[in-house]
């Protein structure tokens, strides 16, 4: 079993993807199991995309966009935030823990913040995995 949780990160082209690029150039460390998918705007990530990733085996999904009020498409990140609020409720209804999803804001000049968000999500998912294993062992 892979010790690192698989994380799909939808990153906006203008801020968070640029921060990921800068994190790589700066040799900042974050889990190698993070898979970045570049989207033009965080507002383009439909909730079905998040649910599809979880359904196909991702341990967690992140949407990373521009800071609120700084979206290159005016209100795209506000749309992403509104969808995220609905998505967390929907996830619970479908049997996914809401801890498996995170939305965060990172500017292109904040690679450390992005790397920390990735590390934090990975740690949260790893502890969730341990709790699931402990619960399964207790039930046997």
N, C-alpha and C positions, 0 to 999 in steps of 0.2 A: 504494500500500500504506500502510495506517495505521501511523504510526511508533510509536504507543503500543500495547502488548499489551493485548488484551481480558482483563479479570480479573473473574471472578464471585466475589463474597464473600458467603458465608452468615454472617450476623451474628445472634447471639442477641439477643432482644428486650430483655433486662434489662441487659446490660452493653455489648456491643460496638456495638449499634445506637444506644444512648444516647450512646456515645462518638463515633460518627459524626455524630450530631446536634450534639453539642457542638463537634466539629471544624468543622462548617459554620458554626455561630454564631460561633466564634472565628476564622473565615476562615483556617483552616490549609490549606495546599496539599497535595494529593495528586493522582495522575493522574486525569484526567477519564474515562478508559476503564474505571475500576472501577465495576462494577454491583453494588449491594448488594441482597441478598435477605434480608428479615427473616424469621427463624424464631423460634419461641418458645424453643427451646433448641438449642445446638450438637449435642446428642445426638440430635436429630430428623433430622439430615442423614444420609441413607443413602448408602453408597458409590455406589450406582447413580446418585444425583443428581449426584455429582461426575463420574463417567464420562460421563454424558449431556451435561453442560455441555462437557466436553472434546471429545466426539464431534461436537457441534453447532458447534464452531469457537472456543470459548474458548481463549485461550492458556494460562490458568492459573486455578486455583480455590483459594480460601482458605476455611477454616472458622475463624471468630473467635468465641470464647466467653468465658465468665467464667473467672477464675483458678481453678485446681484447688482444690477445697475450698470454693469460694464459689458453687457452682451453686444457682440458685433451685429447681431440681428435684432437689436432693440429689446425684445422681451422673451427671447428663446429660453433663457435660464429660468425665468419666472414660470413659463409653461412647464419646464422640466420639474420644477419644484411642486407645482400643483399636481402633476401626474404622479410624482413620487409619494405624495401624501395618500392618494387613492391606491397606489400600488402596494403600499405596506399593508393596508387593510385587505386587499385582494389576496396577497400572498398568504396571510394567515388563513383565509377561507379555503385556499387550495392546498394547505398543509405544509407550506414553507415557512420557516421562522423568519420574522422580519429582520433579524440580525444578519441575514444573508444578503441584505441590500443596503447600500449606502449612497447618498448623494453628497457631494462636497464641491467646494469652489476653490479654484487655484488659478492664479494669474501666471502668465508666461515667465515672470521673474521669480517664481517661487518653487524651484525644483525640490528644495528640502521639504516643503510642505506636502508636495505630491508624494515623495518617497515615504514620508511619515504616515500619510493616509494609507498607502499601500501596506506598509508594515503593520499598522494598527488593524486594518481589515484582516490581514492574514492571521494575526494573533487572535483576533476575536473568533474567526472561523476555526482555528485550531482548537481553541478551548471549547467551542460548540461541538466539534467532532469528538473530543475527549469525553465530554458530558454524555453524548449519545452512546459512546462505547461503554461507559460506566453504567449507564441506565440499562443497556442491553445485557451486560454481564450480570447485573443485579436481578434481572428478570429471568435468567436461565436457571 
